Amino acid sequence: MKKFIFILLLSIGVFFTAQASDESVKNAGFVPSNIWYSKTPFFAEENIRIYTILFNGSSYDLEGTVEFLDEGSGAPKVIGKSDFSISGGGRVRDIWIDWKATEGKHLITARIINSSISLANGTKKFAIMDNIETGKSEVLTDLDTDGDKIGNATDTDDDNDGVSDTDEKQNGTNPLKSDTDGNGISDKKEIDDLAKKIAENKEKDSEKFTEIIKTVADIIPEPIRRVTIASASAVESFRSDFGDKMRSAKENKLNEIKSFKEKTNALAIAPKDGKQKIIIDKSASNAISVAPKKPFAYATLAALAMLQYFFDWKFVFYGVDFYLLYRLIFLIWRKTFHRK
């Protein structure tokens, strides 16, 4: 009798121990490396549906929650959850969440939490599955400012105003806004109007210069006139061409200086054990390499700016030229007629 009672108590203990323990469930969980999106490519601020798929090859009915995470910024961040239930016997079910994409690098994954199985007697138990995480899906979400389905990284005209991003930067307008100053006139029209005005002013200056040459030509002999006109035309052509070259060289030097600034990062100094520790980030080597070049770049930029000013302003250019010519003639006169 005592032996029977002992065996009965032992059986009851084993039964409740088995009920209290976690059940190991094989052949259930995620299909490996299974994350996909409602469309690709997609851009920042778009509403995207992220999918994964569950399968249950066990004999149990499964319930639980799927968490979708973004590990793009380092620490995993939950971006959505979806509850599920899936019958046993090789059933498959797709799971999804809706997500508003943000700009930057994302590493999307999903995992099963709070999973449980239904036993034959109707009770539920916490379940441990072999495969509770999906693979990681890496995606880089770009901005699409103008909505033309081309990301800003590859789009040559981010605001689709007809002016390339390169030209907008050179003109000082915002490549992400079609009307930078908000005055109701597009950047393209303002740039075109400015270019037209400059061309008209150049044409007027050229006409005035031509009239002056013609007036002077009418009062001087023909042989001297031809030489004078040819010389004046050559000088004017030289002034205009050289001014354009100086302007282009100045813009190139400005871009070079901007690249120096992008490569330069400050060094951080942090105390450690009462001493100073220098922490150099991964781009500090670039900062060190460009440091000796910066003073020369700024000096060159100043020289180019002065030369551009000199050649662009006719009053300054011809004023200096006539003064130098006067000094040369005066020197020759003194050497010729005031010899001792």
C-alpha positions in Angstrom: 0.0 0.0 0.0 2.8 2.4 0.9 4.6 1.6 -2.3 1.4 2.3 -4.3 1.0 5.7 -2.6 4.7 6.6 -3.2 4.3 5.8 -6.9 1.1 7.8 -7.1 2.6 10.8 -5.4 5.7 10.6 -7.6 3.6 10.4 -10.8 1.6 13.5 -9.7 4.8 15.4 -9.0 6.3 14.5 -12.4 3.0 15.5 -14.1 2.9 19.0 -12.4 6.6 19.5 -13.0 6.1 18.8 -16.7 3.1 21.2 -16.8 5.1 23.9 -15.1 8.2 23.6 -17.3 8.6 25.4 -20.7 7.8 23.3 -23.7 10.4 23.1 -26.5 8.8 23.4 -29.9 10.7 22.3 -32.9 10.1 23.2 -36.6 8.2 26.4 -35.9 9.0 30.1 -36.1 10.2 32.4 -38.9 11.1 31.4 -42.4 14.9 32.3 -42.3 15.9 35.7 -43.6 12.3 36.7 -44.5 11.6 40.5 -44.5 10.1 42.4 -47.4 8.3 45.6 -48.2 5.2 46.8 -49.9 7.3 48.5 -52.6 10.9 49.3 -53.5 12.5 51.7 -53.7 10.8 53.9 -51.1 11.7 57.3 -49.7 11.6 59.2 -46.4 8.1 60.2 -45.2 6.4 57.4 -47.3 4.0 54.9 -45.6 5.4 51.5 -46.1 4.1 48.0 -45.1 6.8 45.7 -43.8 6.1 41.9 -44.1 7.5 38.7 -42.7 6.1 35.2 -42.6 5.6 32.6 -39.9 5.3 28.8 -40.3 4.2 26.2 -37.8 5.3 22.7 -38.6 4.6 21.5 -35.1 1.5 19.7 -33.8 0.6 22.6 -31.5 -1.4 25.7 -32.2 0.8 28.8 -31.6 0.0 32.3 -30.4 2.2 35.3 -29.6 3.4 38.7 -30.8 5.8 39.7 -33.5 8.0 42.8 -32.9 9.5 44.6 -35.8 12.7 46.4 -34.9 15.1 48.9 -36.5 18.8 48.4 -35.6 20.1 51.0 -38.0 21.1 53.5 -35.3 22.8 50.9 -33.1 20.4 49.9 -30.3 17.3 48.0 -31.5 14.2 50.2 -31.7 10.7 48.7 -31.8 8.8 50.2 -34.8 5.7 48.1 -34.6 4.0 45.0 -33.2 1.5 42.5 -34.5 -0.3 39.7 -32.6 -0.7 36.3 -34.3 -2.2 32.8 -33.9 -1.3 30.0 -36.2 -2.6 26.4 -36.3 -0.2 23.4 -36.2 0.5 20.9 -38.9 2.6 23.0 -41.4 0.5 26.1 -41.5 2.0 29.4 -42.8 0.9 33.0 -42.1 2.2 36.4 -43.2 2.6 39.1 -40.6 2.9 42.9 -41.2 3.1 46.4 -39.8 2.7 49.8 -41.3 5.7 52.1 -40.9 6.4 55.7 -41.9 9.9 55.6 -43.4 12.5 58.0 -42.1 15.7 59.2 -43.8 18.9 57.3 -43.2 20.2 53.7 -42.9 17.9 51.1 -41.5 18.5 47.5 -40.4 15.0 45.9 -40.2 14.4 42.6 -38.3 11.6 40.9 -36.5 11.3 38.6 -33.5 8.6 36.5 -31.7 7.8 37.4 -28.1 5.2 36.1 -25.6 4.7 32.9 -27.6 2.5 30.1 -26.2 1.1 26.8 -27.3 -2.4 25.3 -26.8 -2.4 21.8 -25.2 -4.9 19.1 -25.8 -6.7 19.8 -22.6 -7.2 23.5 -23.6 -4.5 24.9 -21.3 -1.8 27.2 -22.7 1.9 27.1 -22.0 4.8 29.4 -22.7 6.7 28.0 -25.7 10.4 28.2 -26.6 11.0 28.0 -30.3 14.3 27.3 -32.2 13.8 30.1 -34.7 12.4 33.3 -33.2 14.2 36.0 -35.2 14.3 36.8 -38.9 17.3 37.8 -40.9 18.2 41.4 -41.1 17.2 43.6 -44.1 19.4 46.5 -44.6 17.9 49.5 -46.5 19.0 53.1 -47.1 16.1 55.5 -47.2 16.8 58.6 -49.2 14.8 61.9 -49.4 12.8 62.6 -52.6 12.2 66.3 -52.2 10.4 66.8 -55.6 8.5 63.5 -55.6 9.9 62.3 -58.9 10.8 58.8 -57.5 14.5 59.6 -57.8 16.4 60.0 -54.4 18.2 63.2 -53.7 21.5 61.3 -53.6 21.3 60.6 -57.4 18.9 63.3 -58.5 20.7 66.2 -60.2 17.8 68.6 -59.5 16.4 67.9 -56.1 13.6 70.5 -56.2 12.8 70.0 -59.9 12.9 73.7 -60.7 15.0 73.4 -63.8 18.2 74.5 -62.2 20.7 71.8 -61.4 21.9 71.4 -57.8 25.4 72.3 -58.8 24.3 75.6 -60.4 22.1 76.4 -57.4 25.0 76.0 -55.0 27.1 78.3 -57.2 24.3 80.8 -57.3 23.7 80.7 -53.6 20.1 79.3 -53.9 18.7 76.3 -52.0 18.7 73.1 -54.1 15.8 71.8 -52.0 13.5 74.8 -52.6 12.3 75.9 -56.0 11.7 79.5 -54.5 14.6 80.0 -52.1 13.6 83.5 -50.9 9.8 82.8 -51.0 9.0 85.9 -53.1 6.8 84.0 -55.5 9.4 84.0 -58.3 11.1 80.6 -58.9 14.8 80.4 -58.6 15.1 79.5 -62.3 13.3 82.7 -63.4 15.4 84.8 -61.1 18.7 83.2 -62.3 17.6 83.5 -65.9 16.5 87.2 -65.4 19.9 88.0 -63.7 21.8 86.3 -66.5 19.8 88.2 -69.1 20.4 91.5 -67.3 24.2 90.8 -67.1 24.2 90.0 -70.8 22.3 93.2 -71.6 24.7 95.3 -69.6 27.6 93.6 -71.3 26.0 94.4 -74.7 25.4 98.0 -73.7 29.0 98.4 -72.5 30.3 96.8 -75.7 28.2 99.2 -77.7 29.5 102.2 -75.8 33.0 101.0 -76.2 32.4 100.5 -79.9 31.1 104.1 -80.2 34.1 105.5 -78.4 36.4 103.6 -80.7 34.5 104.8 -83.7 34.6 108.4 -82.5 38.3 108.2 -81.9 38.8 106.4 -85.2 37.1 109.2 -87.2 39.7 111.8 -86.1 42.9 109.8 -86.6 44.7 108.7 -89.9 43.7 105.5 -91.5 46.9 103.5 -90.8 46.9 104.5 -87.2 43.2 103.9 -87.0 43.5 100.3 -88.0 46.2 99.6 -85.5 44.3 101.4 -82.8 41.0 99.5 -83.4 42.8 96.1 -83.6 44.7 96.9 -80.4 41.6 98.1 -78.6 39.6 95.1 -79.6 42.4 92.7 -78.6 42.6 94.4 -75.2 38.9 94.2 -74.6 38.8 90.6 -75.6 41.6 89.8 -73.3 39.9 91.7 -70.4 36.6 89.8 -70.9 38.2 86.3 -71.3 40.6 86.7 -68.4 37.8 88.0 -66.1 35.8 84.9 -66.9 38.8 82.7 -66.1 39.4 84.4 -62.8 35.7 84.0 -61.9 35.8 80.3 -62.7 39.1 79.8 -60.8 37.7 81.6 -57.7 34.6 79.3 -57.7 36.9 76.2 -57.9 39.0 77.5 -55.0 35.8 78.2 -53.0 34.7 74.6 -53.5 38.2 73.4 -52.5 38.0 75.4 -49.3 34.5 73.9 -48.6 36.0 70.4 -49.0 38.7 71.3 -46.5 36.0 72.3 -44.0 34.1 69.0 -44.5 37.3 67.0 -43.9 38.2 69.0 -40.7 36.8 67.8 -37.4 37.8 69.1 -34.0 39.9 66.9 -31.7 38.2 66.1 -28.4 40.2 66.1 -25.2 38.8 64.0 -22.3 40.3 63.7 -18.8 41.3 60.2 -17.8 42.9 59.4 -14.4 43.7 63.0 -13.9 45.5 63.2 -17.3 44.3 64.5 -20.6 43.5 61.9 -23.3 43.3 63.0 -26.9 40.5 61.3 -28.8 40.8 61.6 -32.6 37.8 60.5 -34.7 38.2 58.6 -37.9 38.3 61.8 -40.1 41.0 63.6 -37.9 43.7 62.4 -40.3 42.0 64.3 -43.1 42.0 67.4 -40.9 45.7 67.1 -40.2 46.5 66.5 -43.9 44.6 69.6 -45.1 45.7 72.0 -42.3 48.9 73.2 -44.1 47.0 73.8 -47.3 44.3 76.1 -45.9 46.3 79.3 -45.5 47.6 79.0 -49.1 44.1 78.3 -50.3 42.7 81.4 -48.6 45.6 83.6 -49.9 45.0 82.3 -53.5 41.2 82.9 -53.1 41.9 86.6 -52.1 44.2 87.1 -55.1 41.7 85.6 -57.5 38.9 87.8 -56.1 41.1 90.9 -56.6 42.0 89.9 -60.1 38.3 89.2 -61.0 37.4 92.6 -59.6 40.1 94.2 -61.7 39.2 92.6 -64.9 35.4 92.8 -64.5 35.2 96.5 -63.8 36.2 98.4 -67.0 36.6 101.7 -65.1 39.3 100.1 -62.9 40.9 98.1 -65.7 41.2 100.9 -68.3 42.0 103.5 -65.6 45.0 101.5 -64.4 46.0 100.8 -68.0 45.8 104.4 -69.1 47.8 105.5 -66.0 50.5 102.9 -66.7 50.5 104.0 -70.4 50.8 107.6 -69.3 53.8 106.8 -67.0 55.5 104.9 -69.8 55.1 107.7 -72.3 56.3 110.2 -69.7 59.3 108.1 -69.0 60.2 107.7 -72.7 59.7 111.5 -73.1 62.1 112.3 -70.3 64.7 109.8 -71.6 64.4 111.2 -75.1 64.2 115.0 -74.6 65.9 115.6 -71.3 69.2 113.9 -71.7 72.0 115.6 -69.9 
